[in-house]
Amino acid sequence: MAHAPLRPDKEQRPRKKYSFERLMMAATAVSFMVILTMVGLGTVLKQDRVMSQLENRSLAKLTPPTTATVVSGAYMGELEKYFTDQLLLRGTLVETQARLSKTVLRQPFRNGIYTAPNDYMIESSQAQVTPIPDGFKKFVKAVDRPVYMALAPSKTVVAEQNGILPDYVASNATVRYKKMVEGFDEAGMTNISLDELKLSDYFKTDHHWNIDGAYFAYQQIVRQLQADKVSIKEVPIASNARKVSGHEYYGSLARKTTLAYATTGDTLAYYDASQFDGIDVCYDNTCQQPVIDESYIKEAGDYADRYEVFLRGNHGIMSMQSDVKGPKLLVLKDSFANPVLPFLARSANLEVVDIRYVNATFDVSVFAKQQQVDGVLFLHNSNITGLMKTYQQKL
């Protein structure tokens, strides 16, 4: 009896292969949907973070929709921003991506920041030379008081001068710094040279100078005023009052690149608050504010902004008064001035203005006359270009 021939195996293999492919595609799709759902639910159900230490900014909050925002489409934009900011494990994902860039792709730069072999993080700068606005020259004439400019070279300037940046990196920070010094001099301002600052006077992971750079700046300011016959004394600081943070400090440049590119953290040094007894600090309609606030030193987290130990950061208008027998100075500043001001307040009474945080109608010339100051000090770093327009409006 004849038997029907068996179908060869090769006729069955395509169907098994086809079934396996479909199974894998389905499993992948289901896995993706499960992960996406878990991340989405985790993002919505977890407690929202208020601040991001990594980015040093406030994070978006989930707001209830309204008819107007839904119709205009604005609510979808708010929702997208919320999920971007509050995404579950967002910080971990950012750190992982940075580590892949450094270790796998061997990229020495991240977000325009170069980590040098000596562990210093340098932000290269290639921008046009910005002319000094004529508002500075008009201010010098209007205020009718000595006006000084203490312009600190940025860390990039010092790095260029030390040949730390690779030859293939285009950076013109030194050229722009020298042009700015010349421009302020032509505006009638007395230059207080800070050119002797060394790279060790700056943090490795932050764009600011450290306490040594700040104290050097204080000394140069006082000595220039003394050379101009201003009655002011340089008050020495007690070396045994120097303290250091128990936590490593990862500053602004580390926050831009993550710890993957910050080879080592900084040690943030400061002086004990007892060295500044008698200085009454007032801002936001409140006096007796701390000169040194160690709560910022003790704050947990790799990216805690410990630099705010000095005067609790930036304030639009602040006064620092004491019984010191010295001049009354108006100080116009950015955050570079914060560790300098406690030293300077032991030699002079200060009215301090940070024009980034004053109201739109604030007029520096009027304020200087109201406060009857003996002189004006601009205390900035050479990355002042972004403030030129604001100064033109408010001087």
Disulfide bonds with the S-S distance in Angstrom:
Cys282-Cys287 2.09
